[in-house]
């Protein structure tokens, strides 16, 4: 983010009479001047003055409250962030950052203040995930402030590093997955659940899948979009959030057969709907072809796991289940990473580290075969 001056956006110069630095801006046709002992101070004031003008606020102070800065920063980030991510940023700032830090000057914000803020949030029950999101937003916003010359250093960098939650993820066992699939067999939901647990696709990726994305001859599908609900806008399609999320996922013969049967079922629904059918080429639309709210899949999933007496896990935990099973069954972590759409294999291994002891044990047992049984003579294959 660049808040520095451009043409007709103010100027900085040094007076020869007393060597003081002067920052000048034009606001509503009137020139405003401020005097400083250093060029850096003048630049920071000019940056803030331009920010105030941009927000239609009076230039009345040399300090920038975080509440004012966040207002501008979010306006800028709206140009680059996905709508869902932008909404998450706004809610986090509104609910957590503004109550605790909104009145603090960005120029005076210290590492000690931030550390105290983090400690208080943790003591009052803020979840670790929310704490990490707060830290990430602050780091990003203040780093942009440094790049813009509004502050000299990013105080977030001096805070204690956030610890990641190492708690083991709870996932379904292979037997529980089979129970879930069998109970939903013969319906569109069964196909959807099978796709989730065999590919690790996100719910939004599944709901945004189109028939054109399935390449039957290659036995794979291509993930090119997500469908999700955005407050105030309804259901929206959006490209995957990262380049690695836009990926090809190989499908087994049984999964392909389920999808073919699902296509035939959908053809019957289309014929029955007649003129009410809205063609969107979606693999999992409503019975009239419209985009299906992901909450419908969630509600069905919750109902069926309740009936089966399975652990009360989120639909998203089917993705975690798929990842855990891939690693537990010896699938190359790099392949698992690519199927899941993670940016780095280290993230895949770190996130599903609870599976690693099982893999380590299997590896140890295999490598143990190199050692001859007790009593076997030297020179017949023993380790030297």
Order of alpha helices (4+ residues) and beta strands (2+ residues): beta-beta-beta-alpha-alpha-alpha-alpha-alpha-alpha-alpha-alpha-alpha-beta-beta-beta-beta-beta-alpha-alpha-alpha-alpha-alpha-alpha
